[in-house]
Amino acid sequence: MNSFLKANTAMSSNDIAYTNRLYPTKCVADMLAQQSQYVPDNLALIFGSVQLSYKELQESSQLLAHKLLSMDLAKQSCIAYLGKECEKYYQLLFACAIAGYVLVPINWRLKAAEVQHILLDSDTRLVFASKEQQDIIHELQDVLSPAPEIIWLEADTTANLFSSENTEIVPPAQILSSADDILVQMYTSGTTGMPKGVRLPHRAFFQVRESLITSGLSWLDWQSGDICLIGIPGFHIGGLWWSLQGFSAGVTNVSLPYFSTSLAIEAIEQHKVTQMCVVPAMLNMLLADYREAPFDTSKLRKVVYGGSPISESLLDEGIKVLGCEFAQIYGLTETGNTAVCLDPASHLDDKVSLRAAGRPYPCVSLKIIDHEGLPMGNYEVGEVCIKTPAHMESYWQLPEATAKTLQDGWIHTGDAGYLNDAGYLFISDRIKDVIIVAGENIYPAEIENVISQHPAIHDCAVIGIPDEDWGEAAAAFLVLKPEQDLNQFSLYQFLKPLLADFKIPKNFYFIEDLPRNPSGKILRRALREVFWEGRSRKV
């Protein structure tokens, strides 16, 4: 069978077995258990020199689940992972799924204060951390009370938690999770400046693919010999979602510790990668390297991209150079990642604008509303709202924010856009102030709160401006206190220990006053206009 997805055709018994194997359940733990029975010897994960079959991944995850259960943590307790991606990240993910715990993946680029907020907010009592993060961990152990238990990923004693080699195989742990239990709590910045914990249940990672299968659509498909590169990190919803799609299809997933063109190219050539998921900035870097030294992409059949806007010139070059299918996905952490897809056929249809985000999946509904919440007609720009069965359960301990974002099953995205007569969604601006830097969401309020701590700053505002490499970059407009002096270098040095590098503004502008409306709210649009003038999209 060439593809797991066949549209409205008679299927053989083997075809039915393949199709049923894609989504036997809506629980991640059950999925892995059944894959270890269907395809025990298939390679599930490659990380550097480490290769795990589905049987080995299941056994090692079971072993870790037993260890976690022996710690007597309450069901649905949060367990954090702080480190670069490796095979242990996925073993921990599946162990949490088996034991009924909630994984909190933390961006390893965050600073101590940012990590502190996540650990305190999630009430995490157990952290799996890399030794690369030990300075941050040691700093936090002095301020967190009670301090969480730390398990170092590189410790010799830790290896026994993850590996079943030379260990008596433990009997399968009872799976304590169900489809509606929370699998992950992923932190995304909010307009208040404090990151919010988005709680996603197991079912969120199955609904979209199931709708594609039942509808006979191959917008995103997996074939039996696929080798999938996980380009987006696992602390990002795109990376986590993509990896779980690959595991659910029983194919091989190639993980990188972090994205770099050298690591990605090596993986593409060495493992004969057939599919990969990237943000446009990653694609841009790969194409830049390809211009200098072409690499072998002969096995590559599909590139899935999303997370930030893509220029038509970059997309056109990617299609021509790589010579494979392209599919764009659009969604939010709150929608369980993808809700809209610009499928491969649309990329080749002259009647379809490549500026479109795509069409909703069969299980997803879209509507555009005005500022009063009333529906708008085609081509009228308003707020994009998405109804998807993959939506978040809630923001952790933020009922008011949850009620504002999730209304009657509709996720209010804060993105401004419109629908055309053919049902394609176009994103034209953002109602909320989020800035997307290479697929990473950052919010002005969070950065402004930190900048305002500098004794020379009287007022500040942060916006997103166009950036050829990263899609957008943060720019800060600063008003100094009387008789104060400040230069960009000293301000950068002040911010460096307080903010992740990708959150530090790329440009600083010193001005006399910030534009405000009569109620005192900063007019960010007035600051943005000069940078986005003449562009069809304002994001």
Buried (B, 14 or more C-beta within 10 A) or exposed (E): BEBBBBEEEEEEEEBEEBBEBBBBBBBBBBBBBBBBEBBBEBBBBBBEEEEBBBBBBBBBBBBBBBBBBEEEBEEBBBBBBBBBBBBBBBBBBBBBBBBBBBBBBBBBBBBBBBBBBBBBBBEBBBBBBBEEBEEBBEBBBEEBEEBBEBBBBBEEEBEBBBBBEEEEEEEBBEBBBBBEBBBBBBBBBBBEBBBBBBBBBBBBBBBBBBBBBEBEBBBBBBBBEBBBBBBBBBBBBBBBBBBBBBBBBBBBBBBBBEBEBEBBBEBBBEBBBBBBBBBBBBBBBBBEBBEEEEBEBEBBBBBBBBBBBBBEEBBEBBBEBBEBBBBBBBBBBBBBBBBBBBBBEBBEEEEBBBBBBBBBBBBBEBBBBEEEEEEBEEEEBBBBBBBBBBBBBBBBEBEEBBEEBBEEEBBBBBBBBBBEEEEBBBBBBBBBBBBBBBBBBBBBBBBBBBBEEBEBBBBBBBBBBBBEEBBBBBBBBBBBEEEEEBEBEEBEEBBEEBBBEBBBBBEBEBBEEBBEEEEEEBEBEBBBEEBBEEEEBBB
